[in-house]
């Protein structure tokens, strides 16, 4: 039987020996407490595990109070590195290409279910940058509705504050894991895919800063504001772009001098000028709205929107290791992503032809073009791959909105 038809299974030695050690370490390191729902204890495999996505350790957080080993539908980029790829294979994880249809993934999921396994998936599809919820990926709701199995949810509270995606260091405080029954098979049979999608977003809803306002738990770590410019790239005071710089617990706009402190509770305090936003999430919501309006004004130009002179372009496909194409200068214009190598060769990816753009582990920008995967590695460790992703995402959105408006005028 070929690998494609082989049912992936967790390695028993890992489940019995290594997994308990990892869970014990995380329980102590993150000061984890469990909030249980008795209905969850009554459920036996096969079932589905879902959770909000806030940190690298989320797959293990979901295991914390569940006996069966969860086999996660996991981004294929993780399988490209030796260490993480080995761990994922040992756990029986199922690789998938983010935000792209994948028949092979569905087939593997069905084989795991047939063998009374447990499938794990994070409906948001990516980790939050600011502690607030992200929209769920529609294909996850479709899969859950199709399988009609019990769905157990784990809401991770305090995970973002303990280890924000943009941060450099862990800052232990407290992590609460709330286990709850999201769906029964009977409920899924009686509702539409759209209703399942809406209810799952509602029942998994969590915002770390809303939770923190009620609890005010100190999260203390080294240099808590370090690299916050990976998430915050528009100054709320002077509207300059890419001018925020961080050091220790301070962030400063190099254009206007506006500065703030990231305190031990995860809130922002003003140092110079009035406090505009006191959370990263509020700031991020505002900057994305502002940045979209900025891009709308630039969409008909050929201006360079972003540029990074020290970049590495790599190419590959799915779980295969990426190969380096060349080093050079990367940029985005309203027309697309351009890369110019050190020997002058130009490579161009039109915006309309870019698919599955995403920021992967290590904060690298990845996207598909012409059935190949490309990755941009930025040599500058402070460069915001999140901003590059948002630029491509918003350009797509602006172009779609224009097309819909044009169709509306034609049909009127």
Secondary structure as UniProt FT lines:
FT   HELIX           3..5
FT   HELIX           12..13
FT   HELIX           14..18
FT   HELIX           19..29
FT   TURN            30..31
FT   STRAND          32..35
FT   HELIX           38..41
FT   STRAND          47..51
FT   TURN            56..57
FT   HELIX           58..63
FT   TURN            64..65
FT   STRAND          70..75
FT   HELIX           76..80
FT   HELIX           82..90
FT   TURN            91..92
FT   STRAND          94..96
FT   TURN            98..99
FT   HELIX           103..114
FT   TURN            115..116
FT   STRAND          118..121
FT   TURN            123..124
FT   HELIX           138..147
FT   STRAND          151..157
FT   HELIX           159..162
FT   TURN            165..166
FT   STRAND          175..183
FT   HELIX           185..189
FT   HELIX           193..203
FT   HELIX           208..215
FT   TURN            222..227
FT   HELIX           228..230
FT   TURN            236..238
FT   STRAND          244..247
FT   TURN            248..249
FT   STRAND          250..253
FT   TURN            254..256
FT   STRAND          259..262
FT   TURN            264..265
FT   STRAND          268..272
FT   HELIX           280..298
FT   TURN            299..300
FT   STRAND          304..316
FT   TURN            318..319
FT   STRAND          323..333
FT   TURN            334..335
FT   STRAND          336..341
FT   TURN            342..343
FT   STRAND          346..350
FT   HELIX           351..353
FT   STRAND          355..360
FT   TURN            361..363
FT   STRAND          364..369
FT   TURN            370..371
FT   STRAND          372..378
FT   TURN            381..382
FT   HELIX           385..411
//
